[in-house]
Amino acid sequence: MDIKHWFALSLSGYLILIFWIALRGKAQIEELEDYIVAGRSMTLFMASATLFGTWFGAGTLLAAADEISNVGLSAMAIEPIGAGLCLVLAGFLLAKPLWNANLLTLADFYRVRFGSKAEFMFSFSTFTYFGWIAAQLVGVAGILNVFFEAPIWLGIICTASVATAYTMLGGMWSVAKTDAIQIGLLILGLIVLSGCVIVEFGSLSSLWNKLPDSKKIVIPTQDLKAFMGWSNLLLIGMLGNLPGSDLMQRVFAAKNADIAKKACITAGCAYLILGTLPVMMGLYGSVHLTDGELNQIVSKLIAHIAHDSQLGLWIKPIMVITLLALISAVLSTLDSAMLTTASVIVQNIIIPRKKIAEPIKAVRYCVVLVGAVSVCFAFAGRSAFELIEGSYAMTMAGPLAPLVLGVYFKFGGEWAATVSLTLGYLTIFIETVASFVAPTAFDGWLVPLPFVALCLSTCSYLIVGYIEAQSAKK
């Protein structure tokens, strides 16, 4: 039997298992807290697994591997280095104080600390998840295209339908339990695939000798502009998702503050270690695949090993397991982002303005809406790496400064946070519009716009906060 048929049968069985878990998760839901944060009952293992699963999706496995194959090691700045350090920082800086605040969503913090205007403004950052979800959809569609020759549009719609359905059923319980299975499968698949790639194409030392010098550079120091561009990617990855609603929703789901902290640090360290494997595959792909094939690198390496390898027939079922690992990794990111976005829309945008008799049903409907809108984003045609980078940049630009300063200092009130969020968003919005209207408009700028946005957001918070403090004294 061809690997295509083995993959189809295995994928069908895997999806049946996922939906069975989702249905069991649905039975545990009685209140909105159960649906959004799993009743705040996650153990260290479950919390670490769902955090790792949320992070380790198409960004690390597929988009980053493709970017590294084209650019080289400097692309590690955002994935996996920046994103892995983000989890570690979240554990040390934010997990405990935010868990102790007894919140359902991160937007709740902005309401409690700053007021309803800031809550509403922060909720806008959640819409960046549409781009993040779209990146995952594009990633899975690419895998289906490589192995089944399914049109990308069909792969996007099928993937969105599956992820929407099982996320809608069980909420955070479904997400957490499926993530635990998916991560085990992912780690096994990644290790096996990495070993097969090394056996098939040669040792790491031989790979290093074949790489062009330009791709060996981890930190570009040849000129200031290149270094600033690299630093921007690192900051976006490291700081961009600290105010991430998906991250904090998993923090809130932990049993206690200690578990929340340890889960973030554990997941971050695992991410930094396992994130090097897709990097390695991207480098192997850049050497052993032709220039015209430097996209969907991981899928094409699997296809090569399964079809053309001399490793023997036993390799085909191993590659099927690896493919399931890829699909499961992306699905674990998809379901987390969909649930997070829907939760914030209902909890922080709709409920404060309109009483809802059945909030759980409203979140379920919103999950469907999020899936549909994300499909439209996926059809827009931007690369997965660009979608990921853009979603990180928006959350770094606006929400980061009010979050960190608001957690640790009493300084700053509603207007400080609102102005800070507005200026940060506005700067990134201008850059996004310019990228469509005049793609070269900011090419000559030495300092990247996301960094400018973060500086504006921080300074405006401090200035307006000072004005508020002076007004309060009068």
Secondary structure, 3 states (H helix, E strand, C coil): CCHHHHHHHHHHHHHHHHHHHHHHHHCCCCCHHHHHHHHHCECHHHHHHHHHHHHCCHHHHHHHHHHHHHHCHHHHHHHHHHHHHHHHHHHHHCHHHHHHCCCCCHHHHHHHHHCHHHHHHHHHHHHHHHHHHHHHHHHHHHHHHHHHCCCHHHHHHHHHHHHHHHHHHHHHHHHHHHHHHHHHHHHHHHHHHHHHHHHHHCCHHHHHHHCCHHHHCCCCCCCHHHHHHHHHHHHHHHHCCCCCHHHHHHHHCECCHHHHHHHHHHHHHHHHHHCHHHHHHHHHHHHHCCHHHCCCHHHHHHHHHHHHCCCCCCHHHHHHHHHHHHHHHHHHHHHHHHHHHHHHHHHHHHCCCCCCCCHHHHHHHHHHHHHHHHHHHHHCCCCHHHHHHHHHHHHHHCCHHHHHHHHHCCCCCHHHHHHHHHHHHHHHHHHHHHHHHCCCCCCCCCCCHHHHHHHHHHHHHHHHHHHHHHHHHC
